[in-house]
Amino acid sequence: MKKGKPDKGLILIIFALLIFGLIILFSASAVFSQEKTGKSYYYFLHQLLYGGIIGLIAFFICQKINYKIWKKFSLIIFFVALILSVLVFVPQLGYKHGGAQRWIAIGPITFQPSEFLKLAFIIYLAAFFTKKNVFNTLIPFLVIIALIGGLMALQSDAGTLGLIVVVGLVMYFLSGAKIHQMAIVIIGYVAAFFALIKFFPHRMARFVTFLNPSTDPQGISYQINQALLAIGSGGIFGRGLGHSIQKYSYLPEPMGDSIFAIAAEEIGFIGIIILIILFILLIFKGLRISKRVPDEFAKLLTCGIICWFGFQFLINVAAITGLIPLTGIPLPFVSYGSSALIITLAGAGILVNISKHTI
């Protein structure tokens, strides 16, 4: 690859995931959309216009901006993300859904600040670790994680917190952290995890469900059991696009964090393997780029974004297949949510820009 030229393979993978996601969403959202709005295409159109189109604009802008600019403004970006995360608790702005206070609503427009916080955290951490000596970063790193952890706990968003901690740990390790430093962070995270379970009963319910899915099959175990039924009924080739049974009010969140189960039911094992391969290729491309970047900031930023995409995909799939407790984490490029799609495409745009500077 010549310097100044983007990685065309990376761009192709990103667009393939975007198109794949929109097709699956169109089918998964049709029934719920018809019931709520009288139009089977309403949520798909909303995702296309306010997530896909705006996301593509963000993608093209970010792939044009030199990645080094993000380092200069990393603290401001992170500060803005924190302020937005606090604003969800302001009565006139905050919007509550499903028992979680995670959105800002201005008229008909809603935005989920935690999605922006993921990218802002990665940019800030990449800049922070390149400016500081790794031996002097442990306490500030713990403070940053604790600050985000408090906000996510108040928003009842343990899934995002878990993702941020995992991505942060990887970036901390890549910056040169020692084993004992990593151990301190991990111990702190485990302690915080059990504290969340103790103080938030619904987290304990999800943990119990994970240990024994047959517990209360019409209650706390309902979603995972219906998800597994959907995945299992898809077989090798699936029921066919648009022919899911579980999306007919059986499986909760069919266009949200459960969308993988609907996809598995409709396109089967073969279709899901294609989706998994696309994510593996995306991760492979990102890691390949990270080995050829000219500086430490680009390396940490690339690895952070790739870990974000990869771990979010892994967490969603693992949760909906019963390998870990349900988290509410959306499937990147696929699940409904304009905020998530816009920020995901913005992160992808930054990756493409970094690919222009490989050596």
N, C-alpha and C positions, 0 to 999 in steps of 0.2 A: 504493500500500500504506500503511495506517495504522500509525503507531508502536504497538508492542505486539502486532501481529498477525504470525504467521509467514508466510513465502512458501509458499503452498499449492502452487504449481507446483513449487517445489524439493522439497517433501515427496513429491509425486506421482512425480517423476523418481526419487528415491531408492528409493521402494517398488517402482517398475517395474523398476529395476535389480536389486533384491534378489530379486524374484519370478522375473525372467528368469534370474538366476544360479542359483537353486535348481532351476529346471526343467532347465537345461542340465546342472547337476551330477548330478541324478538319473539322467539318461541316460548321461552320460560315465563315471560311477563304477560302473554296474551290473555290468559284466563283472568288473572288478577286485575289486569287493566280493564277488561270488559266489565267485570263486576263493579269496579270502583268508578269508572268514568263513562261506561257505555261504548268505549272505543278500544278495540283490541290492540291497537298500535300506539296508544297514548304514551305509555312509559318508554317504549322503544324510541318514539319520536323525540321525547324529552331528552333521553340519553344521547341521541344522535346530535341534536341541536345544541344542547347546553353542556354536554360532556364531550362528544366526539369532535364537533366543529371547533368549539373554543379550545379543546385540548390540542387539536392539530395546530391551531394558531400558536398556542403556548409551545408546542413542539418545535415549530419552525423558527420561532423567536429564540428559544433556548439553544437550538443547534447553530444559530448564527452568532450568539454572544460568546466571546472568548471565555473559556472556563475560569481563567485567572481572575476575572471580575468578581466572581462569586466569593473568592477569598477576601477581597477588600470589604465587601458588604456583609460578610457572614454574621457578624454580631448583630447588625441591624435587622437582618432577615430573621434570625433566631428570636430577637426581642419582639418583633412584630408577631411572630407565630405564637409566642407566649401570651401576648396581650389579647390576641384573637381567641386563644383558648380560655382566657379568663372571662371574656365577654359573653360566653355561652351561659353564664350564671346571672347576667343582667336581665331582670324581668322583662324589659321592653324589647330585648334582642334575642334572648335565649329561646330555643325551641326544644321541647321535650317529646320524645317518641319511644314507645316501648319501654318506658321506665328509665330511659337514659337521657341525660342532659348533654347533648353533644353537638348541637347545631345552632347557628346564628340565622335568624330569619329577618329579612328586610323586604316587606311586602310579599310578593310571590316567590322571591329568590331565597333559597336556603343554601348554606355553606357549612361544611364540617371542618373546623379548624385543625382537628387532629390529623387530617390528611396532609395539610400544609406543614404541620409540625414535623412529620416524618422526614420530609425533604429538607426543611430548615435545620433540623437536628443533625442530619448527615453532613450538610454543607458546613455548619458551624464546627462540628467535631473534627472534620478533615482539616479545617483551618487552625483550630485550637491545637491539635496534636503536632502540626508542622511548625507552630510558633513557639511551643513550649518544650522544655526538656521532659522526656517521658517520666523521669523520676519525680517530677514536681506536679504531675497531673492527676494523681490518684484522688486526692481530696476534692479538687474542683470537679473531677469527673463524677464522683459520688454525689456531690451537691447538685449537679445538673440532672442526674438520673432521679434523685430524690424530688427535685422540683417538678420534673415531668411526671413522676410517679404520683405525686399528690394531686396534680391536675387530672390525670387519667382516672385515679381512684374516685375523685369527686364526680367525674363524668360517667362513672360505672363502665369504664372501657379498659378492662384488664388485658384484652387481646392486643390492643395497640401498645400498651405499656410493655407487654411481653416481647412484642416485635422490636420495639425501640431498644430495649435492654439487650436483646440478642445481637442486633446490628451494632450497637455501641460496643459490646464486648469484642466482637470481631475486629472492629476498627481499632479499638484499644490494643488488642493483641498485635495487629499488623503494625502499629506505631512503635512497637518495641517493648511493650509491657512485660514485666517478669511474672513468673508463675505465682509467686506469693501475692502480687498485686491483683492478678486475675482471681485468685482464690478468695481474697477479701470481697471483691465485687460480687462473686457468685454466692458467697455465704450471705451477704447482705440481701441479694435478690431472693434467695430461698426464704429468708426470714420474712421479707416483705410479702412473698407469695402466701405464706401461711397466715400472715396478719390479715390479708385481703379475704381469705377464706373464712377467718373467724369473724370479722366485722361485717362482711357482706354475705348473708345466708344463701343468696342465689348462686354464689360461686361454689359453696359447699354442695348445693344441689347438683350442679353440673359435674362436680368431682365424683359424687356418689353415682351419678348416671354413667360416668365413664367407667367406673369400677364394675358396675352391674347394670347393663342396659335394660334388663328385664324389670328393674325397679320402677313401679308406677308407670306402666306403658301408656296410659292415657293422660299422664301428667308430665313430670319432668323428663321422662325418657321418650316422650312421644316423637320429638323432632329427629333424634338419632335413629330411632327404629324405622320411621318412615323414610329417612334418607337411605338407610341400608337396604330397605325394600326396593326403593327406586333404582339404586345402583345394581342390585342383584337382578332385577327384572329386565335390565338393559341387555344382558347377555353379550355376545360377541359383536353383533352388528347393530344392536339397539332396536327400539320400536319404530324408529323413523322420526325425522325432524318434524316437530309439531304434534307428535302422538303420545306425549307423556300422559300418564294417568295421575301421577302424584301431584302434578301442578293444579289439579282440580280441587283445591282447598284441602288437600290431604297433608302436604308437606309445607310447614311454615317457612316463610322467607324464600319462596321458590326463585325469585330473581335477585336475592341478596346473597347471604353467606351459604345458602343451600343450593345455589345454582349448579354447582359441580354435580350434585346428585341428579338433577334434571337432565344435565348434559349426558351423563352416563346412561340414563334411562333411554334417551332418544337416539344418541349416536353410538352407544355401546362401547365395548372395550377398544375396538379399533379406533374410533373417533377420539376417545380419551387418550390413547397412546400418542396420537398425532399432537394433541394439545400438550402433553407432557414433553414430547420431543421438542416442540417449539420453545418451551421454557428452558429446557436443557441447553438448547442451542443459544438462547439469549444469555444464559449464565456463562456458557463457554466463550462466547464472543466477548462478554464483558471482562472475564478473567484474562483473556488473551490481550485485550487492550491494556489492562492494568499492568501487564509485564513490559509494555513497550512505551509507557508514558514518560515524559521528560523530567518529572519532578514528583516529590512525595505527596504534595497536595492532590495532584491528579490521580495518583495511585489510590490514596485513601478515599477520595471522592468516588472514583469508579467502583472500588470494592464495596463501599457503603451502599451505593445505589443498586448494585447487583445483588448484594445480600438482602436488601429491602425487597426487591422483586422476588428473589428466590425463596426466602424464608416466609414471606407472606403467602406465596403459592403453596409452599409445603405445609404451613400451619393450617390453611383453609382446607386443603385436601385431607390432611391427617385428622382434623377435627370432624369433618363430615363423614369420614370412613370409620370413625370410632377409635382411632389410634391414640388420640389425645382428647381431653375434655373440649366441649364446644366453646368457641371463643368469640364468635361474631365477627371475625376478620373476613373481609370480602376477598373474592378471587380477583387478582389484578387483571385488568383489561376486559374482564367478563362481567362481574357483578354490577348490578344497578347502583348508580351513585355518580352524579356528575362531578362532584368535588374530587372524588377518588380518581376518576378517569383523567381529569384535567391535570392534576398533580403528577399522576403516573406518566402521562405523556410529556410533561415538562421535564421530569427526571430523565426520561428516555432521550429527550432533546439534548440535555447536558451530556449524556453518554456519547451521542453522535458527535457533538462538538469536540469532546476529548479525543475521539477516534481520529479527528483531523490532525492532531498534533503528535501522533505516535511516531516513534523513531525506529 
